[in-house]
Amino acid sequence: MITTYLGKTASQASFQIVKQTDTIILLQDIGNNSRTITNDADRVINVLSQHFNLKNKRVFYKDSDGRFDELVHESNQFSGFSPCSSTQQDFFKSLLSI
């Protein structure tokens, strides 16, 4: 099931949760002229933390260039980005094609 979060203004990212497991959440930008996940990472983690216990979950996203990266978080706060390896890139691409 895909869950969509629409930004209330153009300054907020709109995104979908395209895959969720016990350990990961995989997001994808919705290209509707709003900010991207990359540019609104603080708020994206904040929104997710209101709906999910992120303590044991890693949050990954597909950026507007088609690459997958991680939104690193600690205590429900965004703390940085981490690039995915080529193996992770292939894995996430395969998840989206199922």
Secondary structure as the mmCIF struct_conf table of DSSP 4:
data_model
#
loop_
_struct_conf.conf_type_id
_struct_conf.id
_struct_conf.beg_label_comp_id
_struct_conf.beg_label_asym_id
_struct_conf.beg_label_seq_id
_struct_conf.end_label_comp_id
_struct_conf.end_label_asym_id
_struct_conf.end_label_seq_id
STRN STRN1 THR A 3 TYR A 5
BEND BEND1 LYS A 8 THR A 9
TURN_TY1_P TURN_TY1_P1 ALA A 10 SER A 11
BEND BEND2 GLN A 12 GLN A 12
STRN STRN2 PHE A 15 GLN A 20
BEND BEND3 ASP A 22 THR A 23
STRN STRN3 ILE A 24 ASP A 29
BEND BEND4 ASN A 32 SER A 34
TURN_TY1_P TURN_TY1_P2 ILE A 37 ILE A 37
HELX_RH_3T_P HELX_RH_3T_P1 THR A 38 ASP A 40
HELX_RH_AL_P HELX_RH_AL_P1 ALA A 41 HIS A 51
BEND BEND5 PHE A 52 PHE A 52
TURN_TY1_P TURN_TY1_P3 LYS A 55 ASN A 56
STRN STRN4 ARG A 58 LYS A 62
TURN_TY1_P TURN_TY1_P4 SER A 64 ASP A 65
BEND BEND6 GLY A 66 GLY A 66
STRN STRN5 PHE A 68 GLU A 74
TURN_TY1_P TURN_TY1_P5 SER A 75 ASN A 76
STRN STRN6 GLN A 77 PRO A 83
HELX_LH_PP_P HELX_LH_PP_P1 CYS A 84 SER A 85
HELX_RH_AL_P HELX_RH_AL_P2 SER A 86 SER A 97
#
